[in-house]
Amino acid sequence: MKIIGTGSAVPKKVVTNDMLSEFLDTNDEWITTRTGIHNRHLLTEENLLDLAIEASKNAIASSGVAPKDIDLIICSNVANNYITPSMSTMVEGEIGCECPCIDMNVACAGFIYALDYAEAYFIARGARNILVLCAEEPTRFLNWKQRENSVLFGDGAGAVVLTRGNDMLGSRLRAVSNKEVIIYRKRMEPTPYEVEGVNIDAPLYMNGREVFRMAVKSSQQDLQYVLEHAGVDPLNVEYYLLHQANQRIIDAIQEGMRLPKKKFPSIIGEYGNTSSASIPILLDMMHRNGELHSGDLLAMSAFGAGFVSAAALIRWSK
Ligand code: COA
């Protein structure tokens, strides 16, 4: 595969750390030093579908491909207020595509999983162009009375259009079953046979320290694996595009790999953790700012609930 278009969309509403401290026992200094987050964008008057459509249209416009020439849409989404139909099918009708659509939930690692699946679909099915979309609203999973989690997240959507090519130089997908570190449960419609205590609503729970530890370890292992298998010196990678979860996680990975800080771009300060949308939003912003040059090697790494992790090494050749 080869990336030929990028797009993103974020909500208009900007929420600062000081705004959170108006109703939570928190403060700008704690949030900034522990996470690097200053602002996050939250859905208010728009809904997630609006962002998904906007990001997809931007990516398609940037690619120059006609919507009818897209042969598959893969959408990474953890949850939204439609259980069915899928986000990808709802977007398809709004952007003029006529193709198979599939949603996947691989938590924050969804973008890299989707790139890998797209690569396989190009090889197995001879697809011409594929739209990969990540649309996430993690701020709707939270108990906004709990300061531990509600300061961390933001909403957003990012997308890429892929065509056939040889820019996927390596990837690694992993999953280890673990409900203890991150879990979010939704109540289903009750049946007459429901057993009390089984069908419950439970907002996002996260063991932050454990997730931090697992994130740093898995990301370094995945990146090293992918680079070694591709025979690429870590210093020859232009940028490491990491899942934007916490600036301290990004810094720990960078320091552990003994690489220059300038290779690890970050947008966490403005957008918080937008789950699987964080890497495609970062990629789109760098592309639009002219920071990517043809031939650059880009390494990506993400991790999240599952516990899942994934890394990919790609060549940027747009
Ligand atoms: N404002 C002020 N104080 C807060 C706070 C907040 N928003 N959230 C927690 N605290 C308090 C805690 O209650 C605790 O107080 P105590 O010492 O009196 O018990 C103290 O700050 C330290 O909390 P702790 O959880 O140990 O902080 P931490 O340094 O581990 O940072 C996270 C917490 C969540 C920022 C950090 O663990 C983290 O980023 N983890 C990874 C989360 C993540 O990225 N998840 C997504 C993965 S996809």
Residues whose N, C-alpha, C, O or C-beta is under 5 A from the ligand:
A	BS01	COA	D25 T26 N27 W30 R34 C108 R147 E148 V151 G208 R209 V211 F212 A245 N246 F303 G304
